[in-house]
């Protein structure tokens, strides 16, 4: 730490102002709308798009694929960096918007390895839904701090205590209210800010306007009556008093350890409650954290640059066959033009045109610090799980690849274009959008995905980006397992089970199964081999 201070006195301050977080939720809870409002408050865009609006107003910044624009859903995690000032503090937010749809959960799981905290968005009427619960469990495995935003309070919502109870019971985490809603549905007036004793009133007329705040001397301030009808004011005082007695106080340390989540209430579409949530991320969210790696961990304050690829996106710009690797910087101060070592191949790479994202808009990154997410355009050298360093052979660990739950054969509409199809499929395999298996016997490929909607996305992208119509066909296999063990044992196993063997795009041996019984039989008859449903994404 001392030499950091002598070389670059401002390093800790630059890194300390960074907050890198993901937004997680069930589909339709309002996650992408909330992302848009974050950009609005950060001054990054002048007018926020809505996923369900009409025409031009509907162009949200974080959904850049044609299919996302057509369907109004997010199918690919996107990253955004912007500054946010509050009071005398100036933060740099790195925000990753993840797909809420369960068919794209693998992209989301990997994204959660690259952030330091998560903002969980809950629909006020529906509470905790199945996908929220799944994603929450992934955060739990990584002890990620979680901040909660209860959205859509301007529609009919459930009782506030009921929502809080449900989060505490289903997710086994302490919940502390940071704000308290006043009314709901049509009668929703705003919130009482419990952390700062302020009244926040919602303006329904202008959705892109920041809500007005009224500073009060606690709940008994006589000015409250000027803004809130008597019956609602009485109910608010009663509920806040109950909440203060029954629910735990906000403990910043407990939030950082992932045992407690503060909850804000609001309406993202009306820009209400968003600024309070952003202040909360700045105040209670973690600074860039230590990254797990082998043979040693990487601390953010180290002077040497290290980063890892958690996502690869091909053809973000269809005019150029580009592939962008999303890299989370784990340490140091990166500058454009630096040479970094690609640990897997041991080759140096000059990073001459790194980009910072505002969804599909990007600008050249002259510099970046630990905690930032930058994009490195490349032609296939970088894969998910790769680590880049200033020479040291460290590899970041814990980026998962899951066994697909659905398998189908794929053929090009034009048999003469089989080579083009192979190129397209390999690109998607490296991007992590699908698993591509080449069967040991016969020609063709088997495509494996986590959810059925991914087949549609793949078909539409192969046609749009490569001009290749394709069709998917039913496969006799239902799941896949990676095979590992001593080399002679694996070779013998491959020879005995030729009809069930395939190779993934890394050349690793995969056992394709029809029934769970197949897997049980192999486990029983071949104790010297391991069949696994996940593979660590590093080579």
Secondary structure by P-SEA (a helix, b strand, c coil): caaaaaaccaaaaaaaabbbbbbbbcccccaaaaaaaaaaaaccccbbbbcccccccccccccccaaaaacccccbbbbbbbccccccbbbbbbbbbbbccccaaaaaaaaaaaccbbbbbbcccccccaaaaaaaaaaaaaccbbbbbbcccccccccaaaaaaaaaacccbbbbbcbbbcccccccccccccccbbbbbbbcccccccbbbbbccccccccccccccaaaaaaaaaaaaaaaaccccccaaaaaaccbbbbbbcccccccaaaaaaaaaaaccccbbbbbbccbbbbccccbbbbbbccccccccccccbbbbbccccccccccbbbbbcccccccccccbbbbbccccccccccccccbbbbbbccccccccccccccccccccccccccccccbbbbbccccaaaaaaaaaaaaaaaccbbbbbbcccbbbbbbbccaaaaaaaaaaaaaaccbbbbbbbbcccbbbbbbccaaaaaaaaaaccccccccccbbbbbbbccaaaaaaaaaacccbbbbccccccc
